[in-house]
Amino acid sequence: MNAYLALIFGAVLGSSLRYFLSILNISIAGLPITTILVNISGSALAGLFLNKFNGSIYIFLYIGLFGSFTTLSSFNIDLFNLMNEKLFIKAFIFFTLNIFLSFIFFYLFYLVSIKLEN
């Protein structure tokens, strides 16, 4: 039961944060930057806390909070809208920034967490 409550609380918190940031609707040169920032920051935090927790705390953070904060559905909607408007170069840049930078920040913050342990 604790794991389920951790999941619910994390999901509510993560989706609420995601919704709040989506209201800001930040874009630069026609690129939906809000989605990129959410995915990068969520990935960085996931990397920072990788292998640091288990049990209910892991479920709260990784499945609940990070899972509902970083959203593949928002990424797909933004990418589809760019492609539907035939903005293929912007769609490619958006795709690349989301995938590449999210992974880079995940890995960098994982390395930071290792340094902090030592």
HUJO-V803876 format. One record per residue. N is the residue number from 1. RES is the residue in one small letter. PHI is phi in radians with two decimals (none if undefined). D_FIRST is the distance of its C-alpha to the first C-alpha in whole Angstrom. Layout:
N|RES|PHI|D_FIRST + N|RES|PHI|D_FIRST
//
This chain:
1|m|none|0 + 2|n|-1.05|4 + 3|a|-1.12|5 + 4|y|-1.15|5 + 5|l|-1.14|6 + 6|a|-1.08|9 + 7|l|-1.07|10 + 8|i|-1.08|11 + 9|f|-1.09|12 + 10|g|-1.11|14 + 11|a|-1.16|15 + 12|v|-1.13|17 + 13|l|-1.14|18 + 14|g|-1.11|20 + 15|s|-1.22|21 + 16|s|-1.17|22 + 17|l|-1.08|24 + 18|r|-1.08|26 + 19|y|-1.12|27 + 20|f|-1.00|29 + 21|l|-1.18|30 + 22|s|-1.17|31 + 23|i|-1.11|33 + 24|l|-1.13|35 + 25|n|0.82|37 + 26|i|-1.35|38 + 27|s|-2.47|41 + 28|i|-2.26|44 + 29|a|0.92|47 + 30|g|1.45|45 + 31|l|-1.64|42 + 32|p|-1.30|38 + 33|i|-1.19|37 + 34|t|-0.96|34 + 35|t|-1.09|32 + 36|i|-1.09|34 + 37|l|-1.10|33 + 38|v|-1.12|29 + 39|n|-1.14|29 + 40|i|-1.19|31 + 41|s|-1.16|29 + 42|g|-1.12|26 + 43|s|-1.18|27 + 44|a|-1.07|29 + 45|l|-1.15|26 + 46|a|-1.10|24 + 47|g|-1.18|27 + 48|l|-1.09|27 + 49|f|-1.76|23 + 50|l|-1.02|23 + 51|n|1.08|22 + 52|k|-1.67|22 + 53|f|-2.36|18 + 54|n|-2.52|15 + 55|g|1.12|11 + 56|s|-1.13|9 + 57|i|-1.18|13 + 58|y|-1.05|14 + 59|i|-1.09|12 + 60|f|-1.01|12 + 61|l|-1.27|16 + 62|y|-1.39|17 + 63|i|-1.50|15 + 64|g|-1.36|14 + 65|l|-1.19|17 + 66|f|-1.20|20 + 67|g|-1.12|19 + 68|s|-1.63|20 + 69|f|-1.35|22 + 70|t|-1.51|25 + 71|t|-2.18|26 + 72|l|-1.16|28 + 73|s|-1.13|28 + 74|s|-1.14|30 + 75|f|-1.01|32 + 76|n|-1.12|33 + 77|i|-1.13|34 + 78|d|-1.11|36 + 79|l|-1.13|38 + 80|f|-1.06|39 + 81|n|-1.07|40 + 82|l|-1.11|42 + 83|m|-1.21|43 + 84|n|-1.11|44 + 85|e|-1.51|46 + 86|k|1.06|48 + 87|l|-1.71|47 + 88|f|-1.16|47 + 89|i|-1.19|47 + 90|k|-1.11|45 + 91|a|-1.09|42 + 92|f|-1.13|43 + 93|i|-1.10|43 + 94|f|-1.05|40 + 95|f|-1.04|38 + 96|t|-1.12|39 + 97|l|-1.07|38 + 98|n|-1.11|35 + 99|i|-1.25|34 + 100|f|-1.17|37 + 101|l|-1.19|36 + 102|s|-1.07|32 + 103|f|-1.20|32 + 104|i|-1.03|35 + 105|f|-1.19|33 + 106|f|-1.00|30 + 107|y|-1.18|32 + 108|l|-1.06|34 + 109|f|-1.27|31 + 110|y|-1.12|30 + 111|l|-1.11|33 + 112|v|-1.05|33 + 113|s|-1.13|30 + 114|i|-1.17|32 + 115|k|-1.08|35 + 116|l|-1.18|33 + 117|e|-1.27|31 + 118|n|-1.52|35
//
